[in-house]
């Protein structure tokens, strides 16, 4: 039988209670980290952490179909991981925050 008594002390218990994120924050963190669960998205983000790129350049550099790149960029944009800017008819994508960029380059 298991002894259901906590092994950690009261101070440690109160720290866990104090710092435990609420349900909304936990859901947001789960969504954030789910972005990194797909290898294609990680490849795209890694490339974009070096320089901004258009869909064609991403697909050629990473040997991916343009439709796959476009689909993943739409997903990444939805989660605010990438931003875009238009120059003429070309749309360039880049990482939306230094935090994401630094995380990918460590």
C-alpha positions in Angstrom: 0.0 0.0 0.0 1.1 3.5 -0.7 1.6 6.0 2.0 -0.4 9.1 0.9 1.5 11.5 3.1 3.5 14.2 1.3 7.3 13.9 1.6 7.9 17.6 0.9 7.7 20.2 3.7 5.1 22.8 4.2 7.2 25.6 2.7 7.7 23.6 -0.5 4.0 22.9 -0.6 3.1 26.5 -0.2 5.6 27.5 -3.0 4.0 25.0 -5.3 0.5 26.3 -4.5 1.7 29.9 -4.9 3.5 29.4 -8.3 1.1 26.9 -9.9 -0.4 28.7 -12.9 -4.2 28.9 -13.2 -6.1 26.7 -15.6 -6.2 29.5 -18.3 -2.4 29.9 -18.2 -1.8 26.2 -18.3 -4.1 25.9 -21.3 -2.1 28.7 -23.0 1.2 27.1 -22.3 0.0 23.8 -23.6 -1.1 25.5 -26.9 2.3 27.3 -27.1 4.3 24.2 -26.6 2.1 22.2 -29.1 3.4 24.4 -31.8 6.8 22.7 -31.4 5.3 19.2 -31.6 5.5 19.2 -35.4 9.0 18.8 -36.9 8.0 20.8 -40.0 7.0 23.8 -37.9 10.2 23.5 -35.9 12.3 23.5 -39.2 10.4 26.5 -40.5 10.8 28.4 -37.2 14.5 27.5 -37.2 15.0 28.8 -40.7 13.1 32.0 -39.9 15.2 32.5 -36.7 18.1 33.2 -39.1 16.4 35.5 -41.6 13.0 36.5 -42.9 11.9 34.4 -45.9 9.1 34.0 -48.4 7.2 30.8 -48.9 9.2 29.9 -52.0 12.5 30.3 -50.3 11.3 28.3 -47.3 10.0 25.5 -49.5 13.3 25.3 -51.5 15.6 25.6 -48.5 13.8 23.0 -46.5 12.7 20.7 -49.4 9.0 21.1 -48.6 6.0 21.5 -50.8 4.8 25.2 -51.0 1.3 24.1 -49.9 2.8 22.5 -46.8 4.8 25.6 -46.0 1.8 27.8 -46.5 -0.3 25.6 -44.3 2.2 25.6 -41.5 2.8 29.4 -41.7 -0.9 29.9 -41.4 -0.9 27.8 -38.2 2.2 29.6 -36.9 0.6 33.0 -37.6 -2.6 32.0 -35.8 -0.5 31.3 -32.7 1.4 34.6 -33.2 4.8 32.8 -33.6 5.4 34.5 -37.0 4.6 37.8 -38.5 4.6 38.8 -42.1 5.2 41.9 -44.3 4.4 42.4 -48.0 6.8 43.8 -50.5 5.0 44.1 -53.8 3.5 40.7 -54.4 5.9 38.8 -52.2 5.1 38.1 -48.5 8.1 37.7 -46.2 7.7 35.9 -42.9 9.8 36.3 -39.7 9.8 35.2 -36.1 7.4 37.4 -34.1 9.4 37.7 -30.9 13.0 37.8 -29.7 12.1 35.2 -27.1 11.2 32.6 -29.7 14.2 33.5 -31.8 16.6 33.1 -28.8 15.0 29.8 -27.8 15.6 28.4 -31.2 19.2 29.6 -31.4 20.4 28.1 -28.1 
